[in-house]
Amino acid sequence: MKGLIGKKLGMAQVFDDAGRLIPVTIIEAGPCFVAQVRTVAKEGYSAVQLGFGEIKSKRMTSGELGHLQKASLAPLKYLREFRVDAGEAPKAGDRVGVDIFKAGEKVDVVGTSKGKGFQGGVKRHGFHGGPKTHGQSDRQRAPGSIGSTTTPGRVYKGKRMAGHMGTSRVTSSGLQVALVDSERNLLGVAGSVPGPKGGIVVIREARKQ
Amino acid sequence: MNEKIRALQAAPNPNVPELNPGDTVSVHVKIKEGDKERIQEFRGTVIRIRKGGAQANFTVRRVASHGIGVERTFPSRSPSLDKVVVQKGARVRRAQLYFLRGLRGKRARLHGKSEGG
């Protein structure tokens, strides 16, 4: 299992070994704790539930507290599940820190993208809009035709139109780990990561290596 | 900027002195070729200094052979800067000396105080 829950702090620039200045996203990742172990015997697959983030116990329901109590853990704000390979045997209550990642490794980062509100087809789906000249009016960002005539006599389901954009789960895959600071629990990932500053992200080993 | 991010940023490079626009400088850059490292020198006039902590940089302009102007921008905190030597200063009245790009030969000279070396 190689995964962590973290908080996006923002972006910075750091020098790599070759002296190049590279853009990195700094993530405060971990320390995470194993809240529950899911096994083939019980749940039919093997995974762990990791918890992250301090929270006052009065903000938790007694059910949530009891769940963490089983692993004898302090209250944790966020819980996420990570699949583990058959060979590994993590125990409930184990601590997982940023040191599971090494600089140079590839990771996937999953987050919730920034909300964009109600957006038109040009921004939301990359439509080209209408012609800007040749006597056109009110057509610059129009979506164009949305279907045929009597046959089928309706607009197909799933037709791309204006609507709410953002606040969706986005995975940035194949990002390189640029720095690991286990003292401050910080992880630097080359490039950008979905979501606003302060957003919760999940970091895991890259699916495509 | 977040304090935790600031702590990760590169510290000032002790080999880079304080520069002023118009200074004639010699920049010694470490260059890696395979597993060997050598020093390349780039000599010219500082025409721009950008502040900004870890992102600070400065641009050096020199006129290479056949009168071709060459400008190179160096991150001030780059670990590949081995040494920066200020050879001569000059009195200039603006912060960005872009006007030098349009001047050639004797007109492109800067005059004034000579400091450093």
Interface residues (C-beta under 8 A of the other chain):
Chain A: L9 G10 A12 Q13 V14 F15 A18 G19 L21 I26 E28 L179 D181 R184 L186 G188 K197
Chain B: M1 N2 K4 I5 A7 L8 Q9 A10 K30 K32 A54 Q55 P75 R77 S78 P79 S80
